[in-house]
Amino acid sequence: MSQKTPSPAGRPDDGRKRRWAQHNADRRAQVIDAALAVLDRNDDPGGPVTAQQIADEAGIHRTGIYRYFEDKTDLDVAIQREICDRLQADLSRAVVLEGQARTAVHRVVDTYVRWAVAHPSWTRFAERAVPGATENPMADVIGRIAELIEFAVDGFLALVGAELDPDDQRLTGPWVAGLISGCMASVRAWEGQGPNSVALDQVVAFLSDTVWIQILGLASSRGITMPETPLEALFTDPKSTTPR
């Protein structure tokens, strides 16, 4: 009986390649976590963070970092990507059709503002333009969050039995992206005012109000009535709306 030739997938070196790839992935994650820890301790949000600081935090030699990253650009973009992924994870939990519509808007704004205030150095780093980078993680995450909110808007419209015309539908995404970018810029400008500016709760309330006013204006101009009942109630009774 002839002996079968082992398939390429069964070669011993496949296991070594997988283990080496996992080792590299683990090391990359270790370096990125170290960079985030260094950034969190930075008393000067937006200030420089060196490869030596990251290496010391990760417990590896400075030159060892570039065994797992192509260069400084690759490292910086990987850090930005991780920051943006964490921001998206927090905001994704906030973008849900629960509570009154106004409460839902407040929840999303509150989540972002408090996240940015808790991680000022992360935020500044993610907003940086990285020389030589072809990827912009902050722009990407704004787009992904806008898609999440746009999807929630579609769900809301279905619940209240309303719809937008095709042009409005195409413009909803860019409009939501503008709201997100505007909120980010407002928080950045507020933080720049220093400790004598208004309190955090006032910032959240103000930004939530301005976003809500825009939503109310758009809804009114399209003949859409905003319900006062909790949104989850509409899942069982789509007609349970009252005039705002």
Order of alpha helices (4+ residues) and beta strands (2+ residues): alpha-alpha-alpha-alpha-alpha-alpha-alpha-alpha
